Amino acid sequence: MRAGTDFYRWANQAFETNKTGPLTIATGNLAAWLSFPVISDRYEEMATMLEKQDHAAYLPAGTHETVAAGYKAQMLSFADALRSNHTAFYNLALSGSPGNGIQVDLHPLSRGTVNIDPKSPQAEPVVDYRALANPMDAKVMADIMRFSRKYYLNEANQKWGAAEVQPGARVTSDEDMADYLARTLSPTEYHPAGTCAMMPLEMGGVVDEELKVYGVGNLRIVDASVFPTLPGANTCQTTYALAEKVSGSRKRQRGMMLTTT
């Protein structure tokens, strides 16, 4: 929404007069969660490429074999998800600001690390996001950007003076887009998760189906760290749902114990 256009003047007047209109829309108030076949006609090609990877090659050196086994299982699952219309890969969020087009990849395929700083164990942990460590992430994001171009620069939007600011019309190939992403990508988008995954122990899991930590008595973890992979949704609501599920389960268990005794 460019300043000086008829649309901008109308939107500004609506907000100043009634506090209504496009300028009242914050990021996330209007959004779509899109599957990969909707975004890209390369979904079968991309899924096959992901299946055929040497998955362990894209993990940090020295990764435990159980973690590598779990990562491979995740990647094979995501290959199926790339072909599916029932898994959201792209969160397209709209706002009333002059700029738009945040590229949110809901299912990054790269994996980072979180470690204690051996020089200062009490300090903040050492986080290495390892964004784009799996080259398939750049390909997925490239198709997300191509879809965004098509969406924002369609004929209907042209009358409002829509124009691409970044990465620029000359950036078209997978290689050029990967270079752009390497320079500009935010590795988190406020969706940290997965450091204490609910998976089988032999696949690198940290907690079981009851969220109990393997090998540690009376310890459960109830937050986004137990998600094996990012959900195709906002992590905040998903964590709320997890907490409510656990809270209700614990209440029922206490009730059964009281009834039994």
Number of C-alpha atoms within 10 A of each C-alpha: 22 15 11 8 13 14 16 19 14 12 20 17 15 16 15 11 9 8 13 14 15 19 19 15 14 13 15 13 11 12 12 12 16 19 21 25 19 15 19 17 11 15 22 17 12 18 20 15 12 23 17 11 15 9 18 17 12 18 19 14 8 7 11 13 13 15 18 21 15 20 23 19 15 15 19 17 14 20 21 16 20 26 20 16 13 13 21 22 27 24 21 20 18 19 19 18 15 11 14 17 16 14 18 19 19 21 20 22 23 18 19 16 13 11 11 13 13 10 7 9 11 9 10 10 14 13 12 12 16 15 20 22 18 19 14 19 18 23 19 25 22 24 19 23 21 15 16 19 15 12 13 16 16 12 11 11 13 11 12 14 14 17 16 14 9 10 14 10 10 8 15 13 12 15 13 14 21 22 13 17 18 13 9 10 13 13 15 12 12 10 15 14 18 19 18 20 24 24 19 15 17 13 19 20 21 23 25 17 10 12 19 17 20 14 10 9 8 7 11 15 18 19 18 24 19 25 22 20 21 21 17 19 17 14 18 13 10 17 17 14 12 17 16 13 11 15 13 12 13 12 11 12 12 12 11 11 10 9 8 7 5
